[in-house]
């Protein structure tokens, strides 16, 4: 262990004394927070209606009953004639008007006839009067005005024949909502952040030293190749963990801004200490697996550029596996799925964030990832023992 700790100490010293590398590690977290916040404010201004907007609504054949319904409200309707329909539609398309409502000429009479037929249980009822509403869904103010008027017409329709009423109550708590959002986004984001941190550090630590010739010096020293591989893997795992946690924290802090909130942070207190401990175990185990995978790729490559190209397919694989957590009805329940490399870790993260995890399945995922990492470490040691691989130019 003394030699392994020496290698880890060397890697930590190289990282923390290199201001450029530290800045590159922190930069993604800063950029994510800034970009997500800007995206949230920009999307909010594009897709949210203006709070002080006064709807411009045109109406054809406005019946007396509808006029009385809008009396005293903040909705003002401009009465127009049928000859102006096309010009009003053009205004709506050009976002100069919000809505056009066309009523049947005898709307009130048709409604009265409908009420009479229903009260008399008359099977020969006439067709119900149809109200045509034209709006522009690409204009937030127009779309919001349509939703508001449609709700008012539903209330008015129900008030004519009061057969029954419906009262909806949302049983989902704020914690349930936050857990749903976090469990959908965070597994994919965490996998990408962890992999990105591993990629930047592993390529520089192995291929970079190999390209500069400093790795050859370590290989000809009395140090065992297995100790060198273990020291590299463990140090890269610790540094990658710090990078991933910083970036994940920046993402959590920026999620309310991205979702159009008023600011602040998501209340992470909804998760218990046990949840965080299980999540840390999952992250550390999959992190070791990623480090080993990238270390093997880096050991094969002759230059940092070549290693970056070889690591790209792995990034696509991690991205696809991370996205898989966004689909389906919750996490998998069978333990066999948690034995699949990377996928089992994503399912564990999704289950922990949504409070639907099984401790057994999470344990299986962690042990499987560690087993695959040990197998990869054995392969990496064999590669370090190969002069052809390590001294290739």
N, C-alpha and C positions, 0 to 999 in steps of 0.2 A: 504493500500500500504506500510505502514511502516514495517509491519512484512514481507511482500513479499521482500522488498528491503533488509531487514536484512538477510533473507535466501540467497538471491543472493550474498550479500557481503560475507557471510560465504563460499559459494561455490567458489567465485573468490579467496578469501584468501587461501583456501585449495589447489586450482589449482596452483596459481602462486608461492606459497611458497614450492611446491613440485617439486624439480628439476627433479626428475625422470619422473614425469608426463609431465612436459614441454618438456623434451628431447624426450619422446615418441611421443609427438604431432608434433614436428619439424622433427623427424627422417624420416617419410614417404616422406616429401617434398624433403629432401636431397637425399634420396635413389632414388626417381623417377628421379630427375635431373641427377644423376650419371648413373643410369641404362639406361635411354633413350639415353643419350649421348654415352655411350659405345655401345649400340645396333646399333645406327646410324653409328658409325665409323666401327664397326665390319661387319655389313651388307653391308656397302659401299665397304669394302675391299674384301668381298666375291662375290658380284654380279656386281660390276662395273669393266669394262675392264681397264687394265693398260694403262696409258697415254703414256708411252715410249715403248709400245710393238710393235715389228715389226712382222707383220703377216707372217706366213709360209704357203704358198698356193701352192698346186700342181695342175697341169692341164694336161689333156689328150687330144690329138688332138687339140691343141691350134691353131685356125685359124689366118691368117695374120691380118684380120681386128681387132680382139680382141687384138692382140699383139700391134698394133699401138695405140689402145685406151689407153693402160696402159703405153705407152712410155712417159716418163717425169713425171709420177706420183710416189707416194711413195709406191705403191703396186708392189711388186716383185713376179713374178710367176715362179715356177720351172716346166719346161716341163718334163713330164714323159711319159712312155708307158703303154699300157693296161695291161701288165703283172704285174705291180706294184700296181694295184688298191686295192687288198685285204690288202697288207702291209701298204698302205697309210691310209686305213680306220682304221686299228689297231692303227696307230699312232694318229689318230684323237680321237679315243676312249680313248687312254692312255694320251691324252692331250699333245702330243709331236708335233702335227701339228694342224693347224687351219681349213683348208678347202681343199676340193678336188672338182675340176670342170671337168666334162666330157662333151666334145663337140662331136657332130656327125662328122664323118670323112669328110664329104663334107658340112660343115656348111655354108661357104661363098656361094657356089653354090646354096644351098637350099634357102638362104636369097635372093639372086639375083632373083631366080625363083619366090619367093613370091612377091617381089617388081614389077616384070614384070607383073604377073597375076593381081595384084591390079591395076596397071596403065592401063591395057587393059580391066579391068572389066570382067575378065575371070571367069566364075563360076566354072570351073574345076580346082580349086586351089589345090595344093598339101598340105599335112599336114605341119604345121610350124615346124621348127627344135626345138628340145627339149634339153635344157641345164640342166644337172643333177649336183646338188650341194650337197655335203655331209659336215655336220658340227656337232659340239657337243654343244647342247644348254646348258649343265651344265657348260661349260667353258665360262666365260664372254668374253674373247678375241675372241674365235671362233664364238660366237653368234654375237658379234659386227662386226666382219669381214664379216659374212654372210649378215648382214643388209646393210653394206656399199656396197658390191658387187652387191647385189640385186638392190639397188638404181641406181648404175652405169649402170647395164644392162637395167633398165627401161628407163634411159635417152638415151642410145644407141638405143634401140628399137624405141623410139619415134622420134629420129633424122632420122631414115631411111625413114619413111613415116610420114611427118609432117602434120597431118590432123588438129589437134587442140592442144591447150596447156591449162593447168589448173593452176591457181594461187590461193592458199589458204591463207586466212587472218583470223587470230584468233581474234575474236571480244571480247573475255573474257579478262577483265582487271586483273591486279595482285590482286586487292581487291576482285574480284569475286572468284579467285582461293583460296585466303586465307580464305574467308568466307565459301567456300565449305568444305575445310579441317577442319576448326574449328567447323562448324555446324555438321559435321559427327562424330568427336571424342569427343568434349567437353561435350555434354549432358551426355553421358555414364560415362565419367571420373568424371564429377562433382557429379553425383549421387552417385558413388562409394566412392568418397572422403568424401562427406558430411556424408554418412551413416557410414563410417569407423570412422570418428571423433565422431559422435554421439554415436556409439556403445561403444567405449573405455571409453568415459566420463560418459554415462548413467549407464553402468553396475557398475562402481566404485562408482558413486554418490548415487545410490539407493540400489542395491544389496550388494555392498561393505559395506556400512554403516549398512545395515540390518544384514549382516553376523557378523560384529564386535559389534553390539548391540548399536551403537550410534544413529541409526534411532529411536530406541525405546524411547530413552531419549527425542527426539523432539516430538514424538507422545503423550507422557504423559504430555508435557508442555501445558500452556494455549493457545498456538498457535493453530489457526484453521487448520484443515486438508486441507481445500481448499487453504489457504494461503501457506501452506507447499508445496502443489502440484504445485501451480502457481510459487513460488520461484524456485523450482527445475527445472521446465520446461523452464522458461525464462533464468535462468543462464546457463543451458545446451545448450540452443539455441545460446546464445551469444558466448560461448566457442567453440561450434561446428562450428559456422560461421567463427570464426577466423582460426580454424584448416583447414576448407575446402578452404578458400580463399588463405591461404599460400600454400597449396598443389596444388591448381589450378594454382596459379602464377608460381610455379615451373614447372608444366606441360607445360604451355604456353612458358616459357623460353627454355624448352628442346625440343619442337617440331621441330624447325629448325634442330637441331642436329640429331634427330631421322629420319628426312626426308632426311638426307644426305646433308644438306646445309653447307655453309661455316662458320656458326656461327651467332651470333647476335640473335635478337628476332623478333617474328612476329609483324608486325606493327598493334598494337591494336588501333591505331588512326583511323582506318577505321570505328569504331563504335562511335556514338554520345553519348552525355550525357544522352539523353532520352533512348537510348538503354541500357546503363549501369544502369540507374535507374529502368527500367522495369526488367532487369536481376536480380538486387538486390532484388526486390519485389518477384520475382519467387523463388529465392534461400531462402530467409527468410521464406516464407510461407511453402515451402516443407520441410525446415529444422525443423520448428515447428512440422510439421506432423511426421517426422522421430523421433524426440525427444519423442513425445508423444507415438508413437508406441513402441519404445525401453523402455520407462519408464514403460509402462504397462507390458511388458515382464519381466523387471527387478523386478517389484513389486511382480509378481507371483513367481519368482525363490527364492530359499532358499540360494543358494551359487552363487558366481561369475561364477564358472565353469558351473553350471546348466543354468545360464542366457545366457552364451556364446553359449551353445548348442542350446538353444531355439531361439536365435537371428539369427542363421545360415540360416534357411528357409527364413527369411525376407531379408537377404542379397542376396540370390538367386533371390528372387522376384524383388528386386531393380535392380539387374544386368540384368535380362531379360527385364524389362521395359526400362532400359537405353539403351540396345542394340537395342530396337525397333526404336529408333531415327535414327539409321544408315541405315534403309531400307525405301523404299518407295520414292515417288517423292515429297519431301518436307514435310512440316508440314501439319497437318489436317486443314481443313477450317471450318468444322461444330463445333459449340460451344459445342455440346453434348459431344464430345471427351475430352474437357478440364475440364469436371466435374468429370472425372475418377481419383481417387487418384493416385498420382505419375505419371501416364501416361500423364495427362494433363500438368504437370510441365515439363516433358521431351519434349513434343511437343512445349511448349512455348519457352524453351531454344533453340531448333532447329530452330524455326522460327525467333527468335531474332538474332541468329548468322548468319543466311542466308539472313537476311533482308526481310523475307517473312511473317512477323507476322501481326496479327490483334490485335490492342490494346484491343478491346472488348474480344477476346478469351483469351488474357493474363490476363486480369482482372478477367474473369470467373475462370481461373485456380487458381489464387491467392486466390480469395474469397472461392472457393471450398476447397482448402487445409486448409485455416484458419477455415472453418466450421468443417471439419473433425478433425482438431486439437482441437477445442473447445469441440467437442463430446468426443474425447479421453481424454481430461483433466477432463471432468465430470466423465468419467469411472474411471480414476486414483484417483480422489477424493473419489469416492465410495470405491475403493480398500483400500485407506488409512484409511477410516472409519471402515473397516472390521478387527476386531482383529484376526480373523482366518487366514486371508491372511498375515497381516503384522507381526504377531508374530509366524508364523509357523516355525518349526525347522526341 
